[in-house]
Amino acid sequence: MAAPTRTPRASWIEEGLHALGVGGPDAVRIEVLAQTLGVSKGGFYWHFEDRRALLQEMLDTWERVVIDEAIERIEAGGGEAREKLRRLFALASSRQARGLGSIDAAIREWARQDQVVARRLRRVDNRRMEYMRSLFAAFCTDQADVEARSLLALSLFIGTRFTAAEHGSRTRAQVLALAVERLLA
């Protein structure tokens, strides 16, 4: 008889992140995740001690994807700081990033109620700002300008998904492209 196949740890984390993005941290339930994955909840305990351990792994994965992997992708393309920023903005507005946007929004809401998550979110946003500061500083000599551009860029990443405004004859993508060009001027 063959050994039973275990659901990979990454599948639990991925499904947990999806549930988080759809319904917040309360939607991350072992029983529901097991049902969605089509397995028994007993398999969960091969990988995680408890739900809290899963939530921690989900936050670790989110941070790795939105910071470490994103920076690696941007840096792998080489080029000058403006080119890297253009790639960063393109990545932030990509379909993949839009999927991560609901997770990011859920984590921001969760952070309002949980100090541990709030500290993690602060660390992630600080890392985002540090990276953008390093890029803007390559062509902006005024530190106040570097800080303002970095904050505007981060705010653009986070806030665009919550903005319902129309832009006259321009599409949202066109207006975002204009905003990016202003930041890079």
Buried (B, 14 or more C-beta within 10 A) or exposed (E): EEEEEEBEBEBBBBBBBBBBBEBBBEBBBBEBBBEBBEBEBEBBEEBBEEBEEBBBBBBEBBBEBBBEEBBEEBEEEEEEBBBBBBBBBEBBBEEEBEEBBBBBBBBBEBBEEBEEBBEBBEEBBEBBBEBBBBBBBEBBEEEEEBBBBBEBBBEBBBEBEEEEEEEEEEEEEEBBBEBBEEBBE
